Amino acid sequence: MLTFEMLKPLGAVAAKLDLPELMKEIQKIDIKKLKDDDSEKEKLGMAIIGQVLNKLEDLADPLIQLIAVYKGVTPDEAAKLSVIEELKTLFAEEGIIPFFKGLRF
């Protein structure tokens, strides 16, 4: 679930991404199928991973802060977690994709 506590670190991550390009990809994803359809999960994963890899240096600290808040751990503990697994889990969380889909440019 997207919480108010997550908004600041999520905003810091969003500020570093190429949001118009990411939104184009996210708009193609059927949220209703995301939990059960592996192809929809793959589309989402590829869109996110592509953005993260393109901005890796800029995103490291904001992503660590976001995952720390999301998981309820320290930033040092979050830094040791699997990037891929944590991003997949985070973006499958209720409210995250609709939040991004609701952004307009």
N, C-alpha and C positions, 0 to 999 in steps of 0.2 A: 504494500500500500504506500502510495506517495504521501509523505508527511510534511508538515511545515518545517520541521527540522532539516529535511533534505533539500529544501528549496534553495538555500544559499549555495551549498556545494554543487547542486544540479545546475544552477545558474552559472557558476564558474566554469563548469564543463561545457555547457551550451555556448558560452561566450567564446570558447576556443575552437568550436566546430564550425564547419561550413554548413550552417543550418539550412539554407535554401536547398542545397544539394541533398542533404540528409532527409529533408522533408519530402522531396520528390520520391525518394526510395520508400520512406515510411508510409506515404499515402497509398502505395501499391499493396500494402500488407492488409489482409483481412483480419482484424482484431479478433473476431468471433472464432476464427479457425486457429488462432495462434497456439492455444493450449493443446490441440489435438493433431494439428497438421504439420508434419516435419518440414514440408517445403516452405510453409510460411515462416517457421522458425529459422530456416536456413536463409531466407531472404532478409529477415531482420538481422540475423547474425552477420551476414556479409556486409550489409549497409553500415552497421555499427563498427565492425572490425576495420572496414575500409577507412572510415573516418578517423578512428583511433590511430591506425598505422600512419596515416598521412600527417597527423599532428602529435605524434607520440611524445616528443620532448615537451611540448606545451601542455599536454593533457595529464602528464604523470602526477603532478601534485594535486590538481583539482580532482582527479579520479580517486586518488588515495583518500582524500578528505571525504568524498561522497561515499565511498565504500565503508569507511570508518563509521560514519553516521548511520548508514544503512544497516551495517552488521552490529553496531553497538560495541565496537572495539576501538583501540587506540590507532592513530595513524601508523605507528610502527608495526602493529599487528596486521593492519590492513595491507601494508606494503608487501607483506610476505605471502599474501593469498594469491590464488590463480586469477590472473586478469581475465582470461576467457570465461572461466566458470562463473566468476562473480558478475561479469557484465551480462552473461546469459541469464543468470538468476535475477539480476536487477531489472533488466528490460522485460522479463516475463511477469514482473510484479504488477499487480493491479494499479492502474492509474498512470503508469509511466508513459506508455505509448499514447494513450489519449491526450496526455499533457503535451507531448511533442506534436501530435496531429493537430491539436488546437492552435498551435502557433501559426501566425500568418505573416507573410513577408510581402 
